[in-house]
Amino acid sequence: MTTSDPAETFRQEARELLEQLEQGLLDLEQSPGDADLVNSTFRALHTIKGSGAMFGFTEVAEFVHEFETAFDRVRKGQSTPTPALIAVALDARDHVHKLIDEPDADLSGGADILARLRVAVAGGAGEGASSAGDAGSVPDAPASTGRWRIRFKLPGDCLLYGTNPLLLLDEIAELGPCEVRALTADVPSLEELNPELSYLAWEVDLAADDPRAAIEDVFMFLRDGMELSVVPLSTDTAAAPVETSVADAAAAAEPRGVTSPSAPAAAEKAPAPPASSPRREVTPAHVKAAPAAAAEKGSSSLRVDAERLDELMDRVGELVIAQSRLTQMAAFSSDPNLKSIAEELGRLSAGLRDTTMGIRMVPIGTLFARFRRLVHDLSRDLGKEIEFITSGEETELDKTMIERLADPLVHLIRNAVDHGLESAAERSAAGKPQVGKVRLSAVYAGAEVAISVSDDG
């Protein structure tokens, strides 16, 4: 058995997240007001950034951090996901893909993509976009004297999964001079105390420039189920402080309470925000940020190398051959026990063969999803308005067959868009709708699958 390469594991997970990111951006262009799409897109970016830093893909983490910071304006409703923004975000996604697949290559253009992204999220405000994109998590914060109050309480079961609060405090201390206080209001009596659970909360007064982005990185894999606030300590005690919450990426878009530094006791006793959203951020398998959700998701699917499936198919084939030989021997034998064993083995091997073949069957929708980006880019490059319609995504094919179909279908779809559909002016002159349609469908035809590409040009 070979030991898996951590870098390759990251690449596999990152490719899935980039695919999710691409589909989310394409959906967002059609539904710019969908907050769930914005949050899922932001979570994909954040997970790629955190995993990239963990596995040594520093350049990926730095680029995605800038990408995430700019896109954060969309998440907070400060910018609209226009077609121009989606286009440059897709370019940024492609650049991340290249950084992951070719870490040693000299890939230039990342700075230009980020500059265009800042301009796009700021609505074309030029240089002002850069400062807007680099702002802290909460804009228009009151003036700060360079001192910040950080309060956090970790999930109760964090100690069970290897989290050490002292190491987190050390990371915060690296940001600048600080004062640390342990908050013991929630510590139960000795009779009720469970030594495996965490009860303490922590309050840190930090002297530093705006630390909010760095604090998000410190608590990157603990945000589900924890309480966290970062409050600027202003010289004007009457001014209402602004809370930066990074408790849950999915709930970050929801209204949060305002914590007043002048009333720490009330803040400590305030109930935690209800975990109303079931959405969870995907984290690497060995990071137990949300154990219940991770266990639930881990039981639903399992990534297996194609080579192992091929080896399993070979073993099942050999088993079927051996079973056939046993059946022939039993046919010439008068031993009833041998006949019974042969019949039972025949039934089991047939079921094992069907199950093994079914493992390799993949919904063709995984292939169809790739062509949305193709049609989107062709529509933009050729200046044609195109509606891409798919059907039969649940139709299943062998994984190898799906991979072999990718290139021929790309060629057919390109021909349909390039030569089948007319320009908007030509369609209007012919009495057709300006928006052309390209259809991709798959249906079962007996024991076969029929795939068709059509257009209304």
Secondary structure, DSSP 4 states (H G I P E B T S, - for coil): -PPPPHHHHHHHHHHHHHHHHHHHHHHHHH-TT-HHHHHHHHHHHHHHHHHHHHTT-HHHHHHHHHHHHHHHHHHTTSS---HHHHHHHHHHHHHHHHHHH-TTS----HHHHHHHHHHHHTTS-TTHHHHHHTS-SSSSPPP--SEEEEEEE--TTGGGGT--HHHHHHHHHTTS-EEEEEE-TT---TTT--TTS---EEEEEEESS--HHHHHHHTTT--TT-EEEEEE--S-TTSPP--B--S-TTTTTS--PPPPTT-HHHHHHSPPPP----------TT--SSHHHHHHHHTT-----HHHHHHHHHHHHHHHHHHHHHHHHHHT---HHHHHHHHHHHHHHHHHHHHHHHHTEEETHHHHTHHHHHHHHHHHHHT--EEEEEE-TT-EEEHHHHHHHHHHHHHHHHHIIIIISPPHHHHHHTT--SSEEEEEEEEEETTEEEEEEEE--
